[in-house]
Amino acid sequence: MKPHLIIFAILIAGFIFYNFFFKIEDDKTNTVVNIMYASVLFGYISFMAFSLLKKMKK
């Protein structure tokens, strides 16, 4: 489970880093990029929960 948490921390740091330093000037495009990145983050959270439940079942 530890590698999953490290990858998740890197994804969170990338999201924060993007929003502070690499923001796209066009508001619509920036919103789309933020929504896509947030979707990846929530998808990874669900993957971590699924793998944890799978390990607990064994």
C-alpha positions as CSV (number, residue, x, y, z in Angstrom):
1,M,0.0,0.0,0.0
2,K,2.9,2.3,0.6
3,P,3.9,2.7,-3.1
4,H,0.2,3.7,-3.8
5,L,0.4,6.4,-1.2
6,I,3.7,7.7,-2.6
7,I,2.3,7.9,-6.2
8,F,-0.8,9.6,-4.8
9,A,1.3,12.2,-3.0
10,I,3.3,12.8,-6.2
11,L,0.0,13.3,-8.1
12,I,-1.3,15.8,-5.4
13,A,2.0,17.7,-5.5
14,G,1.8,17.8,-9.3
15,F,-1.7,19.2,-9.1
16,I,-0.7,21.9,-6.6
17,F,2.5,22.7,-8.6
18,Y,0.5,23.0,-11.8
19,N,-2.0,25.4,-10.3
20,F,0.6,27.7,-8.8
21,F,3.2,27.8,-11.6
22,F,1.9,26.4,-14.9
23,K,-1.6,27.8,-15.0
24,I,-2.9,28.2,-18.6
25,E,-4.0,31.7,-19.4
26,D,-7.3,30.7,-21.1
27,D,-9.8,30.2,-18.3
28,K,-11.8,27.6,-20.1
29,T,-8.8,25.5,-21.0
30,N,-7.4,25.8,-17.5
31,T,-10.8,24.6,-16.1
32,V,-10.8,21.6,-18.4
33,V,-7.2,20.7,-17.4
34,N,-8.1,21.0,-13.7
35,I,-11.2,18.9,-14.1
36,M,-9.3,16.2,-16.0
37,Y,-6.5,16.2,-13.4
38,A,-9.0,16.0,-10.5
39,S,-10.7,13.1,-12.3
40,V,-7.4,11.2,-12.5
41,L,-6.9,11.9,-8.7
42,F,-10.4,10.6,-7.8
43,G,-9.9,7.6,-10.1
44,Y,-6.6,6.8,-8.3
45,I,-8.3,7.1,-4.9
46,S,-11.0,4.6,-6.1
47,F,-8.2,2.3,-7.4
48,M,-6.5,2.4,-4.0
49,A,-9.7,1.7,-2.2
50,F,-10.5,-1.3,-4.5
51,S,-7.0,-2.8,-4.0
52,L,-7.2,-2.4,-0.3
53,L,-10.6,-4.1,-0.2
54,K,-9.2,-6.9,-2.4
55,K,-6.3,-7.4,0.0
56,M,-8.6,-7.4,3.0
57,K,-10.8,-10.1,1.4
58,K,-7.8,-12.5,1.1
